[in-house]
Amino acid sequence: MQKRRKQVIQKGNVIVFPGTMERLRREGKEAMERDLHEDAIYCFETLLELHPEESSVYDQLAISLYETKDFERAKEYALLAMQHQTGDYIELLELYLSISIQLQQYEEVEMTIQGLLEKGLIPQDSLQKFQYLRELNNRLADRYLDESELEEPTITLEDFLHMTAMGQQDFLLSLQNQQLKPFVSLLVDIVQYEDTLPLVKTYALFLLQQSGVEKTVYIKKYHFETETNPSRLVSPEVDPFVNEVQFLAKSYFEKDPTASEVANNLISKYSVILYPFHWGPYSAEEVAEGYISYTNQLIYGKKTEETSLIHFIRSVDEEMDS
């Protein structure tokens, strides 16, 4: 008997060899089990590109999208999974409601759970889970309403820029123990405004980091510039690079407490005013040597070579004292 050949599928210009679907499904599931959800998403989405009607992966794709915080798409696939009855319906419903809570769709969650309870559609052994979800949803909804009722700050960027440098710093320091959500837009504007003083930008960045806002901002100080998310920044006091520079300088001045304290303060001042930037392309050893030379010059009048690093260290130090 002649052996039957497996069919080769062609999608456009791409040839899909036998076993490709099974391999993608298997690799996606294995990636999920290892918490490699980006890899799992790639496998499942590739499978769906080749076979759009392959509903068996909808539930797994929804879970991986949820784990990567892609809540909009996670909700879409959770709904598709329930409609196509792939996976455990109650678990999918729980996932769907959890995603809706993350999307702050509190009214929808409350109405859905209320309807399920009234119709007796939630199994007895799952009632506790859904009651917990309902209570969590209500707590978050109340908090959301409280925050949304907060008045927007009356101060605008233009008002802020008319303050003195000391007035700007005092205003930002006064926000430390306040609800920051109404001030986030103003803080972002302060950071991104080109002529804002570097130290003022630092204070605004500290507040944005404290608020945990997931938003990319553009930062420029002196000749440094970057785009970053303030919530992911590391404060100067725990910055490994800054700590290494201070350690090296302190080790050099081990028998000179006065010089050690001066060098440490200089490094700390720089790390605050230039936050979140360091010293450019220089290594920790090179930066420490620069501060050692500059400290010896300040305290003992020792001559030092005027390198570009020494010049920049001095200019920042003098600006802080002006």
Helices and strands as residue ranges (DSSP letters): E 9-11, E 14-16, H 20-33, H 37-50, G 55-57, H 58-67, H 71-83, H 89-102, H 106-118, G 124-126, H 127-148, H 157-161, H 165-174, G 181-183, H 184-192, H 198-211, E 217-221, E 224-228, G 230-232, G 236-238, H 240-252, H 257-273, H 284-300, H 308-321
